[in-house]
C-alpha cells in the first residue's frame, strides 16, 4: 500500500486470540480466506452458545444436579460468553467502520435496578 490509504479496507477482530491471549486482527475487504474462516468459526461459536443455553436450562431444572455439574456448566458458559462477546465486538466494529449510526432519536432503554421498586 506504500502509504496510500484504501477506504474499502478495514481491520477485523478475529474470533481467536494470538500468543498470550492478545487479540488478532486481519486487514480485510471481507472477501478473503481468513475472513471466510472467521465467519465460519463465529457461526459455530454462536451455534454452540445456543446449544449450551438449552443444556443449561435442562440442567438447572434438574433438582438432583450436583455442585460439580453446576461448576462445569458455569465454566462452559463463561467460555461461551467470552466467545460471543468477541463476535459482538467484531461485528460492532465492522458496523462502525461502515458508518452505521444507531437511531439517535431513541432514548436508551435501561432496566431498573433491583432496589428501584
C-alpha positions in Angstrom: 0.0 0.0 0.0 3.1 2.2 0.3 1.5 4.9 2.4 -1.7 5.0 0.3 -5.0 4.8 2.2 -7.6 2.3 0.9 -11.0 3.4 2.0 -12.6 -0.1 1.4 -10.2 -1.9 3.8 -10.9 -2.3 7.5 -9.5 -4.1 10.4 -11.5 -7.1 11.6 -11.2 -8.5 15.1 -10.9 -12.3 14.6 -12.7 -14.9 16.8 -9.5 -16.3 18.1 -6.5 -14.9 20.1 -2.8 -15.0 19.5 0.1 -15.6 21.9 -0.6 -14.6 25.5 -4.3 -14.1 24.7 -3.7 -11.0 22.6 -6.4 -10.1 20.0 -5.9 -11.0 16.4 -6.9 -8.8 13.5 -6.9 -9.0 9.7 -6.8 -6.1 7.3 -9.7 -7.0 5.0 -12.2 -6.2 2.5 -14.4 -9.1 3.6 -13.7 -11.5 0.8 -10.5 -13.2 1.7 -9.8 -16.7 3.1 -9.2 -15.6 6.6 -12.5 -13.6 6.7 -14.4 -16.6 5.4 -12.8 -18.8 8.0 -13.6 -16.3 10.7 -17.2 -16.2 9.6 -17.4 -20.0 9.8 -15.9 -20.0 13.3 -18.2 -17.3 14.5 -21.2 -19.3 13.2 -20.0 -22.4 15.1 -19.4 -20.3 18.3 -22.9 -18.8 18.2 -24.5 -22.2 17.5 -22.6 -23.8 20.4 -23.8 -20.9 22.7 -27.4 -21.7 21.8 -26.9 -25.4 22.4 -25.2 -24.6 25.8 -28.1 -22.4 26.8 -30.5 -25.2 26.1 -28.3 -27.6 28.1 -28.1 -25.1 31.0 -31.9 -24.8 31.1 -32.3 -28.6 31.3 -29.5 -29.0 33.9 -30.9 -26.2 36.1 -34.4 -27.7 36.0 -33.0 -31.0 37.5 -33.3 -31.0 41.2 -30.6 -33.7 41.6 -27.8 -31.7 39.9 -24.5 -31.7 41.8 -22.3 -28.8 42.6 -19.6 -30.3 40.3 -22.1 -30.3 37.4 -23.0 -26.7 38.1 -19.4 -25.7 38.3 -18.7 -27.4 34.9 -21.7 -25.7 33.4 -20.6 -22.3 34.7 -17.1 -22.8 33.3 -18.5 -23.7 29.8 -21.0 -20.7 29.9 -18.1 -18.4 30.8 -16.1 -19.6 27.9 -19.1 -19.3 25.5 -19.9 -15.8 26.8 -16.3 -14.7 26.1 -16.6 -16.1 22.5 -20.0 -14.4 21.9 -18.7 -11.1 23.4 -15.8 -11.2 20.9 -18.2 -11.9 18.0 -20.4 -8.9 19.1 -17.4 -6.6 19.4 -16.1 -7.7 16.0 -19.4 -7.1 14.4 -19.9 -3.8 16.2 -16.5 -2.6 15.0 -17.4 -3.5 11.4 -20.7 -1.7 11.6 -19.0 1.4 12.9 -16.4 1.2 10.1 -19.2 1.1 7.6 -20.6 4.3 9.0 -23.6 2.7 10.7 -25.0 5.1 13.3 -27.7 3.8 15.7 -31.0 5.7 15.7 -30.1 8.8 17.8 -33.8 9.8 18.3 -34.5 6.8 20.5 -33.7 7.1 24.2 -31.6 4.3 25.6 -33.6 1.7 27.5 -32.3 0.9 30.9 -33.5 -2.0 33.0 -34.4 -0.8 36.6 -32.1 -1.8 39.4 -33.5 -4.4 41.7 -33.9 -1.8 44.5 -35.8 0.6 42.2 -39.3 -0.7 43.1 
